[in-house]
Amino acid sequence: MKSTIVIGHKNPDTDSICSAICYAYLKHRLTGEEHVPCRAGEINGETKYVLDKFRVPAPQLLESLEPTVADVPFRRIKSIDSTLSLKRAWEYMRDENIQTVPILTKRGKIKGLLTLGDQARFYMEDRDAAALSKAKTPFSNIADTLQGEVVVGDPDAKFTKGKVVVAAANPELMEEYISQRDMVILVNRSDTQLCAIEQGASCLIVCLGAKISKSIIRIAEESGCTIILSPLDTYTAAKLINQSVPVSHLMRKNDIITFGLDDAVADVKATVSKLRIRYFPVLDGDDHYVGMISQRNLLDVDRRRVILVDHNEKGQAVDGIRSAEVIEVIDHHRIDSVETNSPIYFRNQPLGCTATIITLMYRENRIEIEPTIAGLLCSAILSDTLMFRSPTCTPLDENIARELAQIAGIDVEEHAMAMFNAGSKLGKKTADEIFHIDCKAFKVDQTKITVSQVTSVSRRELERVKAKMLPYMESLLPNSGADMLFLMLTNIIDRSTELLFVGQGAKGTVESAFVKETTDNSVILEGVVSRKKQVLAPLMTALENAN
């Protein structure tokens, strides 16, 4: 069974990251199946501090859930050597029931492709008696195709000049059509064999398994003429001999269409639908061949199984969420717009943090919480509740956080301040980085808004940030896809927020939501630290009333 992805929202905060890690671990313990924690964005300074402290690697970055070629059950068809005969290539393709086979370089990169169609065209259209020499066919290939053996000469040498002729006439007539370096198919007549050698033939194909005299063998060796002994009759030998041509002679070398493991299936479908080719090579990130994909394979792509934590809105979910199969949601926010095709496990509780819910699930399933897991869960709760200062914090959040702190061996107040200080280093960040540290998008009827929040323990730091954020927000708005942008500058120590806003109607919305006059696109909100409960809820109510 394929692994299940556990992932939080875009622009992830500490709760989103830590909950994904801890819930993936819990699900693995409960099911024995692989659950992979992922993240939908870059990790902020606070979260990095937490992961570093508990020595936990950051989850894998997942930018989209759109299925890629790596999700397609493509065939890992083995390559063939470029010197392999068409006969052996055909047998391999027949036995493996494949219509296209790759030929690779020594470094594992695509050198060419051989298709059944290419072989059919060669047999039906090629009338060139010099095809074997043009293809530089090894004598070993010829002997193998004709079920024979090389009795004189080097099997690894190649037939590089001349044409193939059948010596069906007497020696007098043979002199007229056998030229230097030709390959001659004949039988057991010594005079015919001798004539061919004297005419300068480079190879004799002696059919019907006839014995070859010692004198002919000696003359052939002296003349540098290869002799291949075959049990086949001359007709069959003449018919089959072109199958000894190496695949390098027919393989397609140019304009080969390939796809990478990370290519989106939708893009691949759009490309192959315009082509008559059925099979395409798949390459890894280093352009090394890994398999072959067909148009039929693209119809069998599996949807990725996903568990969402700390969100349930598709606007906050990783790109491509509609292409995935959401099987669970663990969240503490309002219920919104993620849709599923079938019933799922959905757990939503009015608590201050998703990590609190996950801790309860560890307890309910009697799974021991190890110190590292306890440290991550505790950090998430301290972050989301602003060390119990947020109005979203419940007594259960605080009690669980303090119990987890004991397991993890940390002091709640010291750890929280260290976290906040790590996340408050805003001076070196650009306006774009600051705005997207913790940024969430919402929709009320047809109005789209974005509410970002940055927290700090320093009033001066927040004042410096404000000076560059309003101009940035004005420049961002036209291409943001939102009607209004809001930024919360939250002082954890003072338990206050200065709310910045831009966009048509934003001023009226803020004044209606908080019943306060605003100046210079901002308003001071004393006692406000929670985006979810103290800012988002009033804004949405004001927008609903306005609409």
N, C-alpha and C positions, 0 to 999 in steps of 0.2 A: 504494500500500500504506500502511496506517495505521502510525503510529510505534510503536516498541517502548519500553516503560517499563523503566528500570533503577533498582532501588530496594533500599535496605537495610532493616534491621529497625526496629521501633518504638523510641522513645526513642533516636534514632540517636547514635552516638559518631563520633569523627573518622574512623575506618576506614570505617564504614558510609557516611558522606557522601562522602568523598574517593574511595572505590572506585567508588561509583555514577557520579561525574563522570568519572573516568578510564576506566572500562570503557565507558561510553556513547560517549566520544570514540573509543576504540579500535574499537568495533564500527562506528561510522560510517565510519572510515577504511577498514575492511576490506570493508564491504558497500555503502557509498554510501547506505544507507538511514538514515532518521531514528531515532535512539535518544535518548530524553529522560531525563536523570537526575532522579530525584525523591527526596523524603524522606518518611518516615512519622511525623514528629514535629518538635518544635521543636529548634533547633540550640543546643547548649550553648556556654558561654563559650570553651572551648578550641577548638572547631571554628570558631567565629566569628573567633577570632584568626587561625587558619590561612587561612580564606577571605579575610579582609581583607588579610592580608600579601601573598598572591599575587593579589589583585584578581580574585577569582573570585566571581560571584554565587551565592547560595545556591540549591540545586535547588528546583524547584517542590514545594510541600507537597501531598501526596496523602493524603487521610484515608481513602479507601476505593476499592477496585477494583470495587465493585459497578457494573455498567453504568448509565450515566445516559442521559437523553434525547439528550445530545450524541453518544453512541455509536450512536444509532439512525439508519439511513439515511432520514430523513424528507424529504419533498418541499419544496423551496423555491418554493412556489407564489406567483406575483406577485399583488399585490392589484389590485382594480379601484376605480374612482372611484364614489362614492355617487350621482352623477348619471347614471351609465351606464344605458342602457335594459336592460330584461329581455331583449330580443331580442339585444343585443350581449353581454350577460353569458352567455346560453345558448350563443351561438356560441363564446365563449371557453372555456367549460367543456367543450363538446363537442369542440373541437379539441384541448384539452389533456388530455382524458379525466380530468376531475376532477369531484367531486360537491359539493365545498364550496370556497368562495372567500372570502377575507377582504376587508373594507373597512377602511381605516386612516384615522387622523387625519393632519394635516399633520406631526405629530411622529413618525409611524411606529408609533403604538399602536393596538390593536384598537378599532375603532369599531363593527363589526358583522360578521356572517357571513351569507352567502347560500348556500342549499343547493338542490339540484335538487328536493328534496321541498317546499321552500317555494314554488317556482315552480309545481310541479304542483298544489298545493293552491289557489294563487291562480287558476290557469286553470279548475280544476274547480269551485271553490266560490264565487268572486266573481261576484255578480249585480248589483253596484252600478254603475249607469250614471254615477255621480259619482266613480268610483275615480280617474280621471285628474286631476280637480281636487283631490281630497283628497291625492293624491300630489304635487301641485304640479309637474306634468309639463312640462318645457321643450318649446316648440314644435319646437325642433330635433330632439328625440327622436322626436316624432310624425312629422315629415317623413322622418327617416331610416328609421323602422320601415315607413312606407308607400311607401318608395322614391321619395319626392317631394321638393319644395322649397318653401320659404316664399317666396311671390311678393309678399305684402303683409304688413308688420309686422316686428317684431324677432324673429329666430330664438332669441335667448337669453332672451326673455320666457317666462313660465310660465302655463300654464292653471290658474287657482287657484279658479275658481268655476263652478258649473253642471254640467250632465250632458252625455253624448254621445247624440245622437239621429240617426236616419236619416230624411232627408226623402224618403219614398216617396209622399207624398200630394200633392194639389194645394194651391196657396197658401192656399185658404180653410181647409182642415183643418189646415194647418201652424200657423196662428195659435193653435190650441187646445193644442198640445203643445210648442211652442218657447218657452222662457222666457229671461229676461235672462241673459246670460253663457254660454249653452249653446254647445256645439260641435256643428255640424251637418254630417253627411256627406250629400252630394248630387251631382248630375251637372251637365250643361251648360245647363240651362234658366235663362235670365236672370231670369224672373219668380220662380222658386223661390229663386234666390240673393238677389234683392232683398228678397223677403219675409223671409228669414232674418235679413238685416242689419237690416231695419226692426223685427223682433221683439227686437232687442238681442243677437243672437248675438255671441260674442266671437271665434269662429273658424269658418271654413268649410273643409271638406275637399272639394275638387272632384275627383271621380274620373274615370277613363277618359282622363286627360290632356287634357280639354276646354279649348278656348281660353276665356279670360275677357275679357269686353268691357272697353274702357277706362272706360266709365261705371261698371261694377260695381267696378272697381279704385279709381276716384276716390271713390265713395261709401263703400267699405270703409275707405279711408284716412281719410276725414273722420269716420267712425264709430268708428275705433279697432278695427276688426275684422280679425283676422289671416286671411289666405287661404293655404292649403296646396294645391298642385297635385300630384295623385298619378296614376300610370298605372293603378292597380288599379281593379277594379270595386267597387261599394258593398258587396257581400257580403264580399269578401275584406278590404276596408278595415275594415269593422266587426268582422270576426273577429280581425284582427291588431292593432288599435289599442291594446288593453290591454298589448301587449308593449312599448309605448313608456314605460310607467311606470318611473321611476328605481328602482334597487335599494334606495335608502334607504327606500322604502315597505314593502319586504318583509323587509329584513335583520333578523336577530335581534340585539337590542341588550342584552338582559338575561340574566343567569345563564349567561354564556358560560364554559365550562370551559376553562382554559388550563393549560399545563405549562411549567416552566422547563427550561433546558438542563441544570441541575444536579440535577433531580429523578431519583430512582432509578427505574429501569425497573420494578422489582418493585412499587413504590408506584403507578406509573402503571397497570400492568396491573390491580392490585386495584381501582383507581377505574373504569377504562373497562369492566371486565367487568360492572359493574352498570348500564351505560348502553346505550341503543340508538343513540346517536350514533356515527358512524363516523370522523369527522375532528375533530381538535382543534388549535388554534393553539399554536405553540411560541414562547416569549418568551425574550429574553436577560436578563441581570442588571438591565437598566434598563427592563424590561417592554416593550421594542420587539419587534415581530413579526419572526420569522426564518424561519418555515415552518409546514407542517402535518404532523401525525403521525396515522397511522391504526392501528387495532388490528392490521392485517396487518404494518405496519412493526415493531411490537413483537416479532413473531416472528422478524424477520430481524436482530436485534441481534448485532453481532460481539463476541466475547470479547476483552478486552484482552490483548495479548501482553506478557509480563512476564519480565524477567530478575532473579533474586534474587541479591544479593551480601551477603556477611557473615552469612548465616543460611540455615537450611533448615527451621526449625520453624514450623508454621502459627500457633502461639501467639505468636510474635514477629513474624509477617508483618503487613503492612498489612491492615486490615479488608477483607473481600470477596475474599480470595485464592482461594477456591473458585470464584468466578465468572470468574476470569481463566485465561488459557492460559499456564502457566509453561513457557518454552521453554529456559531455561538456569538453572543454579545455580553460582555461584562462591563457595566458602566454605572456612573452615578450622576449623569446629566439628564436633562429633559429628553424625552423620547421624540425622535424626529423621523427622518426620511429614508433610512436604509431599508430596502425592500428585499425579501427573500422569496424563493419559489416554493418553499415548503416550511412547515413548522420547525423552529430551532429552539435551542436553550437560550433564553434571554433573561439575564439577571440584572435588575436595575434597582438600586436602593438609595434612599435619600441620605447619603453619608458624605463626609467631607472629602473622600478619596477612594479611588478604585482599589487601591492597595488594601484598604480596610476590608472591602468585600472579599478580596482574594485571601486575606488572612483568615477570615471566617470560613472559607471553603477548605483551607488546610485543616482547620480544626474539625469541621464537619466530617471530613474524610479521614481523620485521625492520622494525618501525615505530619511527621515531625518537622518543625521549622528549624533549619540549620542556621548557625550564626550569620553566614553570608546572606542567605535569603532574608533573615530577620533584619539585617542592616539595610538591605534594599527597600523592603516594605516600610520600615520605619522612616527612612529618608523620604520616600514618596509621600507619606502622610504629613510629615513636617513641612514639606514643600507646598503641598496643595492647601494645607490649613494655615500656612504662614505661622507655623509653630503655635497652633491652636488659637490664633488671633482672628481668623476668618469666621464670619457668621455661619458659614456652611459647616464648620466643625461641630461635631456632636460629642457628647461625653464618651461614646463608644470609640470614636476616632482617637481621642486622647488616651483613654485607658489602654487600647490596643497598642498605640505607638510606644507608650512607656513600657509595656511588657516586652515588646519587640526590642527596645533599646537594651533591656537587661540581657536578653538572649545574645544580642550582637556585641555586648560589652562596650556600649557608648553612653556618654552623657547627653541627654536630650538637648539641653540648652547650648552646650558647647558645640555639639555637632550641627545644630540648626544654624547657629551664627556663622560657623565655618562654611556651611553650604551657601548661605545668603551672601556672604562676602565673596565667595568664588563666582557667584552669579551676578554680582553687582559691579564687576569690573567693566564698566560701559565706556570708559574714556577712550580706549583704543579701537572701539568698534565703529563702523560706519553707520550712517542713519538707516541704511537698508538692513544691515545686520540687526540693529536694535529693534526695528519695527517687526522683524520676523522671528525674534527670539521665541515669542509665545503668541502666535497669531492665529486667530480662528475666524472662519467665515460663517455667516448665518443668512437666512432668507426669511423675510416676513411678507407674505403674499408675493408681490412682484418686486419688492424692495430688497436689494442685496447690501449687506453691511459687513464690515470687517472690524473686529475688536481685538486689538493687541494689548498686551500688558507686559511691562517691565517693572521689576521690583528692586529696591535698594534699601540699604540701611543708612544711606547718606543723603541728606536734603540737598547739599551742594551739588552732588553728582547728578541728581535729578534735574536741578535747575540748569546745569550745563547741557544736559541732554535736550531739554525743552527748546533751547535756542536753535538747534539744528533740525528738530523733528517736524515742526509745523511747515517750513518751506519744503521739506522732503515729501511730506504727506500731500501737499498741493501738487507737486510734480508727479507723484505716484498715481493719484486718483484717476486721471483720464485713461490709463491703460491697465487699471487694476481689476476691472470687471465688476467693481462695487459702486454703489450709489453714494455711500458714505463711508468714511474711514474714521475710526476712533482709536485713541491710544491712551491707556491708563499708565500714568507714572505713579507707582504705588510706593509709599514710604512705610516699610514694615514697622519701624519703631514708633512713628507717630500715628500709625493706623489711619492714614489718610491717602487720598488719590487726587491728583490733578488730571482731569480728563481733557485731552485735546481732541478736536474734531474738525473735519473738513467735508465738504460736499453740499449739494443743494438740499436744503431742508434740515441739515444736521443741527443748526443752531436752534430751530424751533423744536426739534425732537428732544434735544437735551434739556431745554428749558421746561418742556412739558413733562419729561420723565422725572426730573429732580426738583421741579418747582423752584428753580433758582435762575437768576439772571446770569448771563454769560458775557464775558469780555474777551476780545482778542482770540476768539476760537478756543477758549478754555474755560473750565470751571473747577473750583476746589470743592471736593466732596469729603468732608470730615467723617471719620469712622467708616469709610468705604475702602475695603480691600479685596472683596470677592467679585470677580468678573461675572461668574455664573448667577449669583443671587442678588448682588447689589447694583450691578451695572446692566448686564444683559437683560434681565427680567424687566426693569423699568423702561429700557429703550424699546423692547419689543411691544410692551403694552402701549407706549406712546405711538409707535408706528401703526399698530393695529387700529388704534382710535383715529389716527389721521387718515388711514385708508378707508 
